[in-house]
Amino acid sequence: MGYLLDTHAFLWMVAAPDRLSGKVREIVGEENNRLHLSAASGWEIALLKHLGRIELPDEPQRFVPEAIQQFKVDPIPIGFTAAITAACLPFIHKDPFDRIIIAEAEKEKLTVLTKDRTFSEYGIQTLW
């Protein structure tokens, strides 16, 4: 099964797995599940670090790729289709990073692992 990690789910999986729900911990621990991370999440993590809103054990340029490799997460680049779809979504959710994640989940038919209940208002599958 394929899952797209919301930014907070990725960060918690890597650094604070006890903050994940039991269901999400089970999903990320199952080797047969394919985990994906949007390039938008990498962008968001770098921005949050730069703004001093999160702390990381290393610079984002090293931290994110190393965590992706360690946890066997498949990165998803931001393509034109996802970018345009994200811009055209109804303004239920205003966060541009989340809008890209929503558009990618829709395009790739992935379930988003997120604590954010707003995602499901777009008709995509979410789990927490």
Secondary structure, DSSP 8 states (H G I E B T S, - for coil): -EEEE-HHHHHHHHH-GGGS-HHHHHHHH-TTSEEEEEHHHHHHHHHHHHTTSS--SS-HHHHHHHHHHHTTEEEE---HHHHHHHHHS-TT---HHHHHHHHHHHHHT-EEE-S-GGGGGGT--EE-
